[in-house]
Amino acid sequence: MSSSIIIGKIISRCLRFFSSKGGTALPGLIALKINPILLRRLAEQNQLKSIIITGTNGKTTTSRLLGSMLQAQNILFLHNRSGSNLLRGIASTLINQSDIFGRLKIKLAIWEIDEAAVLTAVRQLQPEIILFNNLSRDQLDRYGELDSILKSWQESLTILPQNAQVLINRTDQRLQQLHSPQIIYFGRKHPLGQYHQANILAAQALAHALKLKPTSISQGLQSFRPAFGRGETFIFNKRQVKILLVKNPAGLTAVLNLLRDNQQLNQPLLVALNDLIADGTDVSWIWDANLEILRHRRTPIIVSGLRSADLALRLKYAGVKEQLIHLHPNLHQAWQKFIAQPGQNHNILPTYTAMLKLRQIIFQQKFD
């Protein structure tokens, strides 16, 4: 085990020295090639208390909300915050936090886990708590049909430790197909309708499962700040700009509903669609999102990204007037057109890699 950890640490240090971009999961990827059961060994050796959070949407927000509550109670924890939500990202986090013998000082971990990786993660980590937040179509070119995901999730419930707690969002009907005597449901019979309310309820359910103090939960919610791109808000040239990551039909529809509820459907809007691996190469999901919410828009929509033409076509079929669909595939040009528009609230709806590029463009200009 030590050899895989040492090699992982060397790779991690080289990445920090030679590159400031990405690669956070590479040490874990290589280490798992050397020792495929590294996670199991580390978890067992350290008696690691793992919390797994999964779902199509809200993994990052829910985990950060829980982290904020834990910090309010001065509880230390590990989190695959900067790594990927596959096993390689978890391995990288553990390698960075352990010594060369695999010893960890921190014994509590929050793991954001991709829907398709849950079964393997449960096998390796044997979590004490697992939370299923939701399940909807997302990057099916990589992950397969929803039925396959549900089948693997159900299998994961059969191999959990006997004392594990299973938290399930009762408002997602698909999740009601999961069965286990360890299930505890959370949520409301009637959804609250706000963008992050489901994630807040999920984090509160986890906090109660961990027996956190009510004051810590309250303080954690008050001090919480969204992860970059997930409701991130900043001021640029005296304009408020908000970035709302979209990556699947449910998420995009939820964001559009949020804009409608906040009476911002006619505020400046930039939608950027990419189809790189991190986005999902199949962009047909945009046809399942309720873009018809925008059909009565009276102001232009800036459409950008590698698949901007597909998005422009989808908007046309959604009933948006053609003269209001402004196509700018280049993200630099799209940003300039977007930020020049008058309005109090400027909203950006990008897919993942478009979000990363836009943030780079924005903050380079902001601090130049």
NUKOL-659376 format. One record per atom (N, C-alpha, C): x, y, z; residue in one letter. Coordinates in steps of 0.05 Angstrom, whole numbers, padded with zeros to 5 digits, always signed. Atoms other than C-alpha are relative to their C-alpha. Example, Ala and Ser with C-alpha at 12.3 -4.5 7.8 and 13.67 -1.06 7.14 Angstrom:
<pts>
+00018-00024+00000a;+00246-00090+00156a;+00018+00024+00000a;-00016-00024-00001s;+00273-00021+00143s;-00015+00022+00014s;
</pts>
This chain:
<pts>
+00017-00024+00000m;+00000+00000+00000m;+00017+00025+00000m;-00017-00024-00002s;+00057+00048+00017s;+00010+00009-00027s;-00012-00007+00026s;+00086+00045-00053s;-00020+00016-00017s;+00020-00015+00015s;+00020+00068-00085s;-00004+00028+00011s;+00003-00026-00012i;+00014+00124-00035i;+00024+00018-00006i;-00024-00015+00006i;+00085+00147-00045i;+00001+00010-00029i;+00001-00008+00029i;+00078+00147-00121i;-00021+00021-00004i;+00022-00019+00002g;+00012+00184-00114g;+00009+00028+00010g;-00010-00025-00011k;+00045+00237-00070k;+00020+00014-00018k;-00020-00011+00018i;+00103+00246-00119i;-00015+00013-00024i;+00015-00011+00023i;+00054+00256-00177i;-00015+00026+00008i;+00015-00024-00010s;+00012+00305-00135s;+00019+00024+00003s;-00019-00022-00004r;+00074+00346-00117r;+00009+00011-00027r;-00009-00008+00027c;+00097+00347-00190c;-00021+00017-00014c;+00022-00015+00012l;+00028+00371-00212l;-00001+00028+00011l;+00001-00027-00013r;+00029+00428-00162r;+00023+00017-00009r;-00024-00015+00007f;+00099+00448-00183f;-00001+00009-00029f;-00002-00005+00028f;+00091+00444-00258f;-00025+00011-00013f;+00025-00008+00012s;+00018+00459-00270s;-00019+00012+00020s;+00021-00012-00017s;-00036+00504-00242s;-00028-00007-00009s;+00026+00007+00012k;-00091+00472-00283k;-00006-00030+00003k;+00010+00027+00001g;-00130+00408-00269g;+00019-00021+00011g;-00017+00022-00007g;-00099+00340-00258g;-00003-00009+00029g;+00003+00006-00029t;-00125+00335-00186t;-00006-00029+00005t;+00008+00028-00004a;-00150+00264-00197a;+00022-00019-00010a;-00020+00017+00012l;-00087+00238-00232l;+00016-00017+00021l;-00013+00017-00020p;-00050+00216-00168p;-00016-00024+00009p;+00018+00022-00008g;-00110+00175-00147g;-00003-00020-00022g;+00003+00018+00023l;-00118+00146-00217l;+00024-00020-00001l;-00024+00016+00002i;-00046+00121-00218i;+00002-00019+00024i;-00001+00016-00024a;-00048+00097-00146a;-00019-00024+00000a;+00019+00021+00002l;-00110+00056-00159l;+00007-00021-00021l;-00011+00019+00020k;-00077+00025-00220k;+00020-00019+00014k;-00019+00016-00015i;-00022+00001-00173i;-00013-00018+00021i;+00014+00014-00021n;-00068-00019-00117n;-00030+00004-00002n;+00029-00005+00005p;-00142-00027-00138p;-00017+00001+00026p;+00016+00000-00025i;-00165-00037-00065i;+00012+00020+00020i;-00012-00020-00017l;-00127+00023-00038l;-00020+00014+00018l;+00020-00014-00016l;-00190+00058-00015l;-00010-00017+00023l;+00009+00019-00021r;-00214-00003+00024r;+00021-00002+00022r;-00021+00002-00020r;-00147-00010+00058r;+00003+00025+00017r;-00002-00025-00016l;-00143+00063+00078l;-00024+00004+00018l;+00024-00003-00016a;-00215+00063+00102a;+00001-00018+00025a;-00001+00020-00022e;-00205+00000+00144e;+00022+00007+00020e;-00022-00007-00018q;-00137+00021+00172q;-00006+00023+00018q;+00005-00024-00016n;-00162+00088+00195n;-00028+00001+00013n;+00028+00000-00010q;-00233+00067+00214q;-00014+00025-00008q;+00011-00025+00012l;-00256+00123+00168l;-00030-00001+00000l;+00029-00003+00000k;-00327+00147+00178k;-00007+00015-00025k;+00006-00012+00026s;-00350+00160+00107s;-00029+00007-00003s;+00028-00009+00007i;-00412+00199+00085i;+00001+00003-00030i;+00002-00002+00029i;-00430+00189+00012i;-00025+00016-00008i;+00022-00016+00010i;-00473+00241-00023i;-00001-00004-00031i;+00002+00004+00028t;-00499+00225-00092t;-00027+00010-00011t;+00024-00010+00013g;-00552+00247-00142g;+00008+00015-00026g;-00006-00014+00025t;-00556+00279-00210t;+00007+00029+00004t;-00004-00028-00006n;-00560+00349-00182n;+00004+00004+00030n;-00002-00008-00028g;-00538+00382-00117g;+00021-00013+00017g;-00020+00013-00017k;-00480+00339-00095k;+00019+00020+00012k;-00019-00019-00010t;-00431+00396-00089t;-00012+00019+00020t;+00013-00019-00018t;-00480+00445-00057t;-00007-00014+00027t;+00007+00014-00025t;-00505+00393-00007t;+00024-00006+00017t;-00024+00007-00015s;-00435+00371+00013s;+00012+00025+00012s;-00011-00025-00011r;-00413+00443+00022r;-00017+00011+00023r;+00018-00008-00022l;-00474+00459+00064l;+00006-00016+00025l;-00006+00017-00023l;-00459+00400+00109l;+00027+00008+00011l;-00026-00008-00009g;-00386+00421+00111g;-00001+00026+00016g;+00003-00025-00014s;-00406+00490+00133s;-00012-00004+00028s;+00012+00007-00026m;-00448+00460+00190m;+00021-00013+00018m;-00021+00013-00015l;-00390+00416+00212l;+00021+00020+00010l;-00019-00020-00007q;-00343+00475+00212q;-00010+00018+00023q;+00012-00016-00021a;-00392+00514+00256a;+00003-00014+00027a;-00004+00015-00025q;-00382+00458+00308q;+00029-00008+00004q;-00029+00006-00002n;-00306+00456+00297n;+00007-00029-00004n;-00006+00028+00006i;-00308+00386+00269i;+00016-00001-00026i;-00017+00003+00024l;-00252+00369+00220l;-00010-00023-00017l;+00009+00021+00018f;-00269+00328+00158f;+00016+00002-00026f;-00011+00001+00027l;-00241+00306+00091l;-00023+00004-00020l;+00021-00005+00020h;-00277+00324+00027h;+00014+00001-00027h;-00012-00001+00027n;-00262+00312-00047n;-00010+00025-00014n;+00009-00027+00008r;-00274+00386-00057r;+00010+00008-00028r;-00012-00009+00025s;-00225+00398-00114s;+00005-00023-00019s;-00004+00023+00018g;-00218+00327-00142g;-00026-00008-00013g;+00024+00010+00014s;-00266+00288-00185s;-00018-00015+00020s;+00018+00015-00017n;-00327+00253-00157n;-00001-00030-00008n;-00004+00029+00005l;-00302+00185-00182l;+00020-00010+00021l;-00018+00011-00020l;-00259+00138-00141l;+00028+00012-00001l;-00027-00012+00002r;-00195+00170-00168r;+00001+00026+00015r;+00000-00025-00015g;-00216+00236-00137g;+00002-00005+00030g;-00001+00008-00028i;-00228+00203-00070i;+00028-00009+00008i;-00027+00010-00005a;-00161+00167-00074a;+00020+00023+00001a;-00019-00023-00001s;-00125+00233-00090s;-00003+00015+00026s;+00004-00014-00025t;-00156+00266-00029t;+00013-00015+00023t;-00011+00016-00022l;-00136+00209+00017l;+00030-00001-00002l;-00030+00000+00003i;-00065+00206-00012i;+00011+00027+00010i;-00010-00026-00008n;-00056+00281-00001n;-00002+00004+00031n;+00005-00005-00028q;-00083+00278+00070q;+00014-00021+00019q;-00013+00020-00016s;-00046+00215+00094s;+00030+00002+00000s;-00030+00002+00001d;+00027+00202+00111d;+00007-00024-00019d;-00008+00021+00020i;+00067+00152+00069i;-00009-00028+00009i;+00010+00026-00010f;+00041+00095+00113f;-00031-00002-00001f;+00029+00000+00002g;-00031+00114+00099g;-00015+00008+00025g;+00013-00008-00025r;-00046+00142+00168r;-00012+00028-00004r;+00015-00025+00002l;-00099+00197+00171l;-00004+00012+00028l;+00006-00013-00025k;-00107+00248+00226k;-00030+00006+00003k;+00029-00006+00000i;-00179+00263+00206i;-00015-00025-00007i;+00014+00026+00002k;-00229+00206+00212k;-00028+00002-00011k;+00027-00004+00012l;-00292+00236+00181l;+00004+00011-00028l;-00003-00008+00028a;-00301+00244+00106a;-00027+00004-00013a;+00024-00005+00016i;-00354+00274+00061i;+00009-00005-00029i;-00007+00006+00027w;-00352+00244-00009w;-00023+00005-00019w;+00019-00004+00022e;-00389+00271-00069e;+00006-00023-00020e;-00004+00023+00017i;-00399+00209-00112i;-00018+00001-00025i;+00015+00001+00025d;-00420+00205-00185d;-00020-00023+00001d;+00021+00020-00001e;-00484+00166-00196e;+00010-00027-00008e;-00009+00025+00010a;-00448+00112-00235a;+00021-00013+00017a;-00022+00011-00016a;-00394+00102-00183a;-00008-00008+00028a;+00010+00005-00027v;-00438+00091-00122v;+00006-00028+00009v;-00002+00028-00008l;-00436+00015-00121l;+00030-00006+00007l;-00029+00005-00006t;-00359+00012-00125t;+00009+00015+00024t;-00008-00016-00024a;-00352+00068-00074a;-00010-00013+00026a;+00011+00013-00024v;-00397+00031-00025v;+00016-00025+00007v;-00017+00024-00005r;-00357-00033-00034r;+00027+00007+00013r;-00026-00007-00010q;-00292+00003-00020q;+00000+00015+00027q;+00000-00018-00023l;-00311+00054+00033l;-00018-00009+00023l;+00019+00009-00021q;-00368+00019+00071q;-00009+00024+00017q;+00008-00025-00014p;-00400+00086+00089p;-00019-00005+00023p;+00019+00001-00022e;-00437+00099+00153e;-00026+00014-00007e;+00024-00014+00009i;-00486+00146+00118i;+00003+00004-00030i;+00001-00005+00029i;-00507+00150+00045i;-00025+00015-00006i;+00023-00017+00007l;-00553+00203+00016l;-00005-00001-00030l;+00009+00000+00028f;-00591+00196-00049f;-00018+00025-00004f;+00015-00025+00002n;-00615+00266-00069n;-00020+00000-00022n;+00018+00000+00023n;-00646+00256-00138n;+00012-00016-00022n;-00010+00014+00023l;-00640+00220-00204l;-00015+00009-00024l;+00013-00007+00025s;-00654+00247-00273s;+00021-00003-00022s;-00017+00004+00023r;-00625+00243-00343r;+00024+00019+00001r;-00024-00017-00001d;-00552+00267-00345d;+00022-00014-00014d;-00024+00011+00014q;-00497+00253-00396q;-00003-00030-00005q;+00005+00029+00004l;-00526+00186-00418l;+00021-00013-00018l;-00022+00012+00017d;-00469+00178-00468d;+00021-00012+00018d;-00020+00011-00018r;-00426+00163-00407r;-00011-00020+00020r;+00009+00014-00023y;-00471+00133-00355y;-00022-00021-00004y;+00021+00020+00004g;-00526+00092-00386g;-00027+00009+00009g;+00027-00006-00006e;-00600+00090-00374e;-00005+00003+00030e;+00007-00004-00028l;-00633+00111-00309l;-00005-00026+00015l;+00006+00026-00012d;-00657+00040-00296d;+00026-00014+00009d;-00026+00013-00007s;-00584+00016-00296s;+00011+00013+00025s;-00010-00014-00024i;-00565+00069-00245i;-00016-00009+00024i;+00017+00008-00023l;-00624+00051-00200l;+00006-00029+00008l;-00007+00028-00006k;-00606-00023-00205k;+00026-00001+00016k;-00026+00000-00014s;-00534-00008-00183s;-00004+00012+00028s;+00005-00012-00027w;-00560+00036-00126w;-00013-00020+00018w;+00014+00020-00017q;-00606-00018-00101q;+00020-00022+00009q;-00020+00019-00007e;-00548-00067-00103e;+00019+00011+00022e;-00017-00012-00020s;-00506-00019-00063s;-00012-00001+00028s;+00014+00001-00026l;-00559-00019-00008l;+00003-00027+00014l;-00002+00027-00011t;-00550-00094+00001t;+00027-00006+00012t;-00027+00006-00010i;-00476-00089+00017i;+00009+00021+00020i;-00007-00020-00021l;-00478-00031+00067l;+00004-00013+00027l;-00002+00010-00028p;-00456-00042+00139p;-00028+00000+00013p;+00026+00003-00012q;-00514-00062+00183q;-00009+00025+00014q;+00007-00025-00015n;-00512+00003+00223n;-00001+00025-00018n;+00000-00023+00018a;-00509+00048+00161a;-00028+00013-00001a;+00025-00015+00004q;-00562+00102+00151q;-00002+00007-00029q;+00006-00007+00028v;-00594+00112+00083v;-00020+00022-00001v;+00018-00023+00001l;-00624+00180+00071l;-00009+00004-00029l;+00011-00002+00027i;-00670+00188+00011i;-00020+00023-00002i;+00018-00022+00005n;-00705+00249-00017n;-00028-00010-00008n;+00026+00011+00005r;-00779+00231-00013r;-00015+00013-00024r;+00013-00014+00022t;-00798+00282-00067t;+00007-00010-00027t;-00008+00012+00026d;-00762+00244-00122d;-00013-00027-00003d;+00015+00025+00002q;-00809+00189-00145q;+00017-00024-00008q;-00017+00023+00009r;-00754+00148-00178r;+00014-00013+00024r;-00015+00011-00023l;-00718+00141-00112l;-00018-00017+00018l;+00018+00017-00016q;-00780+00109-00081q;+00001-00029-00008q;-00004+00028+00009q;-00761+00046-00120q;+00021-00013+00016q;-00022+00012-00016l;-00702+00036-00073l;-00012-00011+00026l;+00011+00013-00024h;-00716-00011-00015h;+00023-00010+00019h;-00019+00009-00021s;-00678-00024+00050s;-00012+00007+00027s;+00010-00007-00026p;-00696-00028+00123p;+00015+00023+00013p;-00016-00022-00011q;-00643+00025+00135q;-00008+00028-00010q;+00007-00025+00013i;-00678+00079+00095i;-00014+00019+00019i;+00013-00022-00013i;-00697+00145+00126i;-00006+00021-00021i;+00008-00020+00021y;-00736+00194+00082y;+00001+00028+00011y;+00001-00028-00007f;-00728+00269+00083f;-00013+00015-00022f;+00013-00017+00021g;-00761+00326+00045g;-00029+00006+00008g;+00028-00008-00004r;-00831+00354+00039r;-00017-00014-00021r;+00019+00011+00019k;-00892+00324+00006k;-00004+00019-00023k;+00003-00020+00021h;-00898+00388-00033h;+00026+00016-00002h;-00026-00013+00003p;-00832+00414-00061p;-00001+00030+00005p;+00000-00028-00007l;-00812+00483-00038l;+00003+00018-00025l;-00001-00015+00025g;-00795+00505-00109g;+00024+00018-00003g;-00024-00017+00002q;-00732+00545-00093q;+00024-00017-00008q;-00022+00014+00013y;-00667+00527-00127y;+00016-00018+00019y;-00017+00015-00018h;-00627+00504-00066h;-00015-00012+00023h;+00015+00010-00023q;-00683+00484-00019q;+00004-00030+00004q;-00003+00029-00002a;-00677+00410-00034a;+00028-00007+00011a;-00027+00005-00010n;-00602+00413-00022n;+00003+00008+00030n;-00001-00008-00028i;-00612+00450+00044i;-00013-00022+00018i;+00013+00022-00015l;-00661+00396+00067l;+00017-00024+00002l;-00018+00023+00000a;-00612+00343+00047a;+00023+00003+00020a;-00021-00006-00019a;-00556+00376+00086a;-00009-00002+00029a;+00011+00001-00027q;-00601+00383+00147q;-00005-00029+00008q;+00004+00028-00006a;-00619+00310+00143a;+00026-00014+00008a;-00027+00010-00007l;-00545+00292+00143l;+00009+00010+00027l;-00008-00012-00026a;-00532+00339+00201a;-00014-00013+00023a;+00015+00014-00021h;-00587+00306+00242h;+00011-00028+00003h;-00011+00028-00001a;-00559+00237+00224a;+00027+00000+00016a;-00026-00002-00014l;-00491+00261+00251l;-00003+00012+00028l;+00006-00011-00026k;-00526+00290+00313k;+00014+00026+00006k;-00012-00027-00004l;-00499+00360+00302l;-00019+00017+00016l;+00017-00018-00017k;-00524+00415+00348k;-00016+00018-00019k;+00017-00018+00016p;-00582+00457+00322p;+00014+00027-00006p;-00014-00026+00004t;-00539+00520+00332t;+00021-00003-00022t;-00020+00004+00021s;-00485+00490+00286s;-00013-00001-00027s;+00014+00001+00026i;-00536+00475+00232i;-00008+00028-00008i;+00008-00027+00006s;-00562+00546+00236s;+00024+00017-00008s;-00024-00015+00006q;-00493+00577+00237q;+00012-00008-00027q;-00011+00010+00025g;-00471+00533+00179g;-00016+00010-00024g;+00016-00011+00022l;-00529+00555+00136l;+00005+00030-00004l;-00004-00029+00002q;-00516+00628+00152q;+00027+00007-00013q;-00027-00005+00010s;-00441+00623+00134s;+00005-00013-00027s;-00005+00015+00025f;-00450+00580+00072f;+00004+00018-00023f;-00004-00014+00025r;-00423+00605+00007r;+00000-00020-00023r;+00002+00020+00021p;-00439+00569-00059p;+00027-00006-00013p;-00024+00007+00015a;-00385+00532-00097a;+00001+00016-00026a;-00002-00017+00024f;-00359+00568-00158f;-00018-00012-00022f;+00017+00008+00022g;-00409+00566-00215g;-00028-00009+00009g;+00026+00010-00010r;-00467+00541-00170r;-00014+00022+00015r;+00013-00022-00013g;-00503+00606-00157g;+00020+00021+00009g;-00021-00020-00007e;-00437+00644-00151e;-00008+00028-00011e;+00008-00027+00007t;-00450+00719-00151t;+00023+00019+00004t;-00022-00020-00003f;-00401+00776-00162f;-00008+00026-00015f;+00005-00026+00013i;-00400+00849-00185i;+00022+00005-00021i;-00018-00006+00022f;-00369+00867-00252f;-00009+00026-00012f;+00008-00026+00012n;-00369+00940-00275n;-00027+00009+00011n;+00024-00009-00014k;-00424+00955-00224k;-00025-00016-00009k;+00022+00018+00008r;-00467+00898-00253r;+00002-00025+00017r;+00000+00025-00015q;-00488+00838-00211q;-00001-00023-00020q;-00001+00023+00018v;-00469+00774-00248v;-00002-00025+00016v;+00004+00026-00014k;-00492+00705-00227k;+00005-00023-00019k;-00005+00023+00017i;-00466+00639-00255i;-00015-00024+00012i;+00017+00023-00008l;-00515+00580-00251l;+00006-00024-00018l;-00008+00023+00015l;-00485+00515-00275l;-00024-00017-00009l;+00021+00018+00010v;-00531+00473-00320v;+00013-00023-00014v;-00013+00024+00012k;-00516+00402-00342k;-00019-00021-00008k;+00020+00020+00007n;-00581+00365-00352n;-00028+00014+00000n;+00027-00012+00002p;-00656+00377-00365p;-00011+00010+00026p;+00011-00008-00026a;-00676+00379-00292a;+00013+00025+00011a;-00014-00023-00010g;-00622+00428-00273g;-00006+00026-00015g;+00006-00023+00016l;-00634+00475-00331l;-00028+00010+00004l;+00028-00008-00005t;-00709+00475-00320t;-00003+00013+00027t;+00001-00012-00027a;-00699+00489-00246a;+00011+00029+00000a;-00012-00027+00001v;-00654+00549-00262v;-00019+00019-00014v;+00019-00017+00014l;-00705+00577-00312l;-00024+00006+00018l;+00022-00005-00019n;-00760+00569-00260n;+00008+00020+00021n;-00011-00019-00019l;-00716+00606-00211l;+00000+00029-00011l;+00000-00026+00013l;-00707+00664-00260l;-00028+00011-00003l;+00028-00008+00003r;-00782+00665-00272r;-00011+00009+00027r;+00010-00006-00027d;-00798+00664-00197d;+00011+00027+00010d;-00013-00025-00008n;-00749+00722-00187n;-00004+00023-00019n;+00007-00020+00021q;-00778+00760-00246q;+00025+00011-00014q;-00024-00007+00014q;-00712+00759-00283q;+00002-00012-00028q;+00000+00012+00026l;-00733+00726-00348l;+00008+00019-00022l;-00008-00020+00021n;-00720+00791-00386n;+00025+00015+00007n;-00026-00012-00006q;-00655+00808-00352q;+00021-00013-00019q;-00021+00011+00018p;-00589+00797-00392p;+00006-00029+00006p;-00003+00029-00003l;-00579+00723-00404l;+00021-00010-00021l;-00020+00014+00016l;-00519+00684-00431l;-00002-00030+00005l;+00001+00029-00003v;-00528+00609-00444v;+00022-00012-00017v;-00023+00011+00014a;-00465+00570-00462a;+00000-00031+00001a;+00002+00029+00002l;-00468+00497-00486l;+00026-00012-00013l;-00023+00016+00010n;-00405+00454-00494n;-00006-00029+00000n;+00004+00029+00002d;-00399+00380-00510d;+00026-00015+00004d;-00025+00015-00007l;-00331+00361-00482l;-00007-00022+00020l;+00006+00024-00017i;-00325+00298-00439i;-00012+00008+00027i;+00011-00008-00026a;-00337+00335-00374a;-00028+00012-00001a;+00027-00010+00004d;-00401+00365-00403d;-00019-00023-00007d;+00017+00021+00013g;-00426+00301-00435g;-00001+00006-00030g;-00002-00005+00029t;-00417+00292-00510t;-00027-00001-00014t;+00028+00001+00011d;-00492+00280-00522d;-00015+00024+00011d;+00015-00024-00009v;-00527+00348-00519v;-00030-00002-00006v;+00029+00002+00006s;-00595+00321-00539s;-00017+00005+00024s;+00016-00005-00024w;-00616+00332-00467w;-00013+00027+00000w;+00012-00027+00000i;-00630+00405-00483i;-00029-00001-00011i;+00028+00002+00010w;-00694+00381-00519w;-00019-00010+00021w;+00017+00009-00022d;-00719+00352-00453d;-00004+00022+00021d;+00003-00023-00019a;-00709+00418-00415a;-00023+00018-00009a;+00023-00017+00006n;-00768+00466-00410n;+00009+00028-00008n;-00009-00026+00010l;-00737+00522-00451l;-00024+00017-00010l;+00024-00015+00007e;-00808+00542-00470e;-00006+00022+00021e;+00003-00021-00021i;-00805+00583-00405i;+00009+00027-00012i;-00012-00025+00011l;-00766+00634-00447l;-00016+00010-00025l;+00013-00007+00026r;-00816+00639-00505r;-00011+00028+00000r;+00010-00028+00000h;-00844+00706-00482h;+00021+00021+00006h;-00022-00018-00006r;-00776+00737-00471r;+00000+00024-00020r;+00000-00024+00017r;-00771+00809-00498r;+00028+00011-00005r;-00028-00010+00004t;-00695+00818-00494t;+00017-00022-00011t;-00016+00020+00013p;-00638+00783-00529p;+00012-00021+00019p;-00014+00021-00014i;-00608+00717-00507i;+00027-00004-00015i;-00026+00005+00012i;-00533+00710-00519i;+00005-00030+00002i;-00004+00029+00001v;-00520+00638-00542v;+00028-00006-00009v;-00028+00004+00006s;-00449+00612-00541s;+00008-00029+00006s;-00011+00027-00005g;-00405+00550-00535g;+00004-00016-00025g;-00006+00018+00022l;-00383+00493-00579l;-00025-00010-00015l;+00025+00010+00012r;-00455+00471-00591r;-00021+00022+00001r;+00019-00023-00001s;-00486+00540-00593s;-00021-00001-00022s;+00019+00002+00022a;-00519+00526-00660a;-00023-00019+00007a;+00021+00018-00009d;-00557+00467-00630d;-00018+00014+00020d;+00016-00014-00020l;-00579+00510-00572l;-00017+00021-00012l;+00015-00021+00014a;-00601+00566-00618a;-00025-00013-00014a;+00023+00014+00013l;-00644+00516-00657l;-00021-00008+00020l;+00019+00009-00022r;-00674+00489-00592r;-00017+00024+00009r;+00014-00024-00009l;-00692+00560-00571l;-00021+00009-00020l;+00019-00007+00021k;-00724+00574-00638k;-00025-00018+00002k;+00023+00018-00002y;-00768+00512-00630y;-00015+00003+00026y;+00014-00005-00025a;-00784+00533-00559a;-00018+00025-00002a;+00017-00023+00005g;-00817+00595-00588g;+00013+00027+00005g;-00014-00025-00003v;-00764+00647-00575v;+00004+00013-00027v;-00002-00014+00026k;-00764+00700-00630k;+00029-00001-00010k;-00027+00003+00012e;-00706+00690-00678e;+00017+00024+00003e;-00016-00025-00003q;-00685+00763-00674q;+00012+00004+00028q;-00010-00002-00027l;-00674+00754-00600l;+00021-00021+00007l;-00021+00021-00004i;-00627+00694-00608i;+00026+00010-00012i;-00025-00012+00009h;-00558+00725-00614h;+00023-00021+00002h;-00019+00022+00000l;-00508+00671-00634l;+00029+00011-00001l;-00029-00008-00002h;-00435+00682-00612h;+00015-00025+00011h;-00013+00024-00010p;-00399+00615-00609p;+00025+00004+00016p;-00024-00007-00015n;-00335+00647-00583n;-00007+00011+00027n;+00008-00009-00027l;-00340+00655-00508l;+00010+00027+00007l;-00010-00027-00005h;-00297+00717-00506h;-00019+00021-00012h;+00018-00019+00014q;-00342+00753-00556q;-00027-00001+00014q;+00025+00002-00014a;-00404+00726-00521a;-00001+00016+00026a;-00002-00015-00025w;-00381+00754-00454w;-00001+00030-00004w;-00001-00029+00005q;-00367+00823-00483q;-00028+00010-00008q;+00027-00008+00008k;-00436+00826-00516k;-00019-00001+00024k;+00017+00005-00023f;-00469+00800-00453f;+00003+00022+00021f;-00004-00018-00022i;-00437+00846-00402i;-00006+00029-00008i;+00007-00027+00009a;-00451+00907-00446a;-00029+00006+00001a;+00029-00004+00000q;-00526+00896-00441q;-00008+00014+00026q;+00010-00014-00024p;-00563+00942-00393p;-00018-00020+00017p;+00017+00016-00017g;-00597+00910-00333g;+00013-00003+00028g;-00010+00002-00028q;-00591+00899-00258q;+00011-00028+00006q;-00008+00027-00006n;-00582+00823-00258n;+00008-00014-00026n;-00010+00014+00023h;-00538+00788-00309h;+00004-00029+00007h;-00001+00029-00007n;-00547+00712-00309n;+00014-00016-00022n;-00014+00018+00018i;-00500+00661-00341i;-00007-00028+00006i;+00007+00028-00002l;-00523+00590-00353l;+00018-00017-00017l;-00019+00015+00016p;-00463+00549-00375p;+00001-00030+00008p;-00007+00027-00007t;-00446+00475-00379t;+00028+00001+00013t;-00023+00000-00018y;-00385+00454-00339y;+00025+00013-00013y;-00025-00011+00011t;-00326+00468-00386t;-00004+00028-00010t;+00006-00028+00008a;-00360+00531-00412a;+00002+00018+00025a;-00002-00015-00025m;-00365+00554-00339m;+00029+00006+00007m;-00028-00003-00007l;-00291+00542-00327l;+00013+00022-00018l;-00011-00020+00018k;-00272+00582-00389k;-00010+00028+00005k;+00012-00027-00005l;-00320+00639-00375l;+00011+00012+00026l;-00011-00011-00025r;-00295+00646-00303r;+00029+00010-00005r;-00027-00009+00006q;-00224+00650-00330q;+00000+00027-00015q;+00002-00025+00015i;-00244+00704-00380i;-00009+00023+00018i;+00012-00021-00017i;-00285+00743-00329i;+00021+00010+00020i;-00017-00008-00021f;-00234+00743-00273f;+00027+00011-00010f;-00023-00013+00012q;-00176+00759-00319q;-00006+00030-00006q;+00008-00028+00006q;-00214+00822-00341q;-00005+00015+00026q;+00007-00014-00025k;-00238+00837-00271k;+00024+00010+00015k;-00023-00008-00016f;-00169+00840-00241f;+00024+00010-00017f;-00021-00012+00017d;-00128+00865-00301d;+00002+00030+00005d;
</pts>
